[in-house]
């Protein structure tokens, strides 16, 4: 099955700096890679996703890059703000009705004032 | 609000007991997923149903079972509960599988086993 590794487990940045979270996956059949943000005690919420036919996707201060050859993808947050503080999960999965997402172990991002 | 409804929000029960968690997916979504999240842990996939049928199984214990009903709501049954089963259980839904369709999570059911 799919195995997703995520690094770092914790990340502290100063407000206004950039943050980068990296994930690797093992199953070459995976072709959908979403990122979820989870605030304490809340549900995971999708913030951005990328499909394998695209190398990069950007949405305002958030961008995701995908390297299918190396089987890794990354989340980039620029101009970080205190409200970006949360746990971020990457996930990978293959398309199809019998599909599921395998999540990384999460990165706790702390944006310091 | 994601449109995925889970009940109960909080549940405290004793070891050895059985509980049922309920999930109503977003309107029109055929796939329902159950995930377990222990304290400070990641999201562990338990099981997926698609239009009433089990489609994918993860690290779900034999003491746990699930089903999806004709109206597409789903229930996760946890029996012979142990202290280690204390966790936040999420239900999620998507239109089909994850064939490009976003998976939306419910608010979760907090289970505490004492």
HADDOCK unambig.tbl for C-alpha pairs under 7 A between the chains (distance, minus, plus):
assign (segid A and resid 32 and name CA) (segid B and resid 100 and name CA) 6.72 0.50 0.50
assign (segid A and resid 42 and name CA) (segid B and resid 107 and name CA) 6.35 0.50 0.50
assign (segid A and resid 43 and name CA) (segid B and resid 105 and name CA) 6.17 0.50 0.50
assign (segid A and resid 43 and name CA) (segid B and resid 106 and name CA) 6.36 0.50 0.50
assign (segid A and resid 43 and name CA) (segid B and resid 107 and name CA) 5.01 0.50 0.50
assign (segid A and resid 43 and name CA) (segid B and resid 108 and name CA) 6.62 0.50 0.50
assign (segid A and resid 44 and name CA) (segid B and resid 105 and name CA) 6.37 0.50 0.50
assign (segid A and resid 95 and name CA) (segid B and resid 97 and name CA) 6.61 0.50 0.50
assign (segid A and resid 95 and name CA) (segid B and resid 98 and name CA) 5.33 0.50 0.50
assign (segid A and resid 95 and name CA) (segid B and resid 99 and name CA) 4.01 0.50 0.50
assign (segid A and resid 95 and name CA) (segid B and resid 100 and name CA) 6.89 0.50 0.50
assign (segid A and resid 96 and name CA) (segid B and resid 97 and name CA) 5.20 0.50 0.50
assign (segid A and resid 96 and name CA) (segid B and resid 98 and name CA) 6.32 0.50 0.50
assign (segid A and resid 96 and name CA) (segid B and resid 99 and name CA) 5.31 0.50 0.50
assign (segid A and resid 97 and name CA) (segid B and resid 50 and name CA) 6.96 0.50 0.50
assign (segid A and resid 97 and name CA) (segid B and resid 96 and name CA) 5.67 0.50 0.50
assign (segid A and resid 97 and name CA) (segid B and resid 97 and name CA) 3.79 0.50 0.50
assign (segid A and resid 97 and name CA) (segid B and resid 98 and name CA) 6.91 0.50 0.50
assign (segid A and resid 98 and name CA) (segid B and resid 55 and name CA) 4.89 0.50 0.50
assign (segid A and resid 98 and name CA) (segid B and resid 56 and name CA) 5.76 0.50 0.50
assign (segid A and resid 98 and name CA) (segid B and resid 97 and name CA) 6.12 0.50 0.50
assign (segid A and resid 99 and name CA) (segid B and resid 56 and name CA) 6.84 0.50 0.50
assign (segid A and resid 99 and name CA) (segid B and resid 97 and name CA) 5.41 0.50 0.50
assign (segid A and resid 99 and name CA) (segid B and resid 98 and name CA) 5.94 0.50 0.50
assign (segid A and resid 100 and name CA) (segid B and resid 98 and name CA) 6.59 0.50 0.50
assign (segid A and resid 103 and name CA) (segid B and resid 43 and name CA) 6.14 0.50 0.50
assign (segid A and resid 104 and name CA) (segid B and resid 42 and name CA) 6.84 0.50 0.50
assign (segid A and resid 105 and name CA) (segid B and resid 41 and name CA) 6.81 0.50 0.50
assign (segid A and resid 105 and name CA) (segid B and resid 42 and name CA) 4.66 0.50 0.50
assign (segid A and resid 106 and name CA) (segid B and resid 42 and name CA) 6.07 0.50 0.50
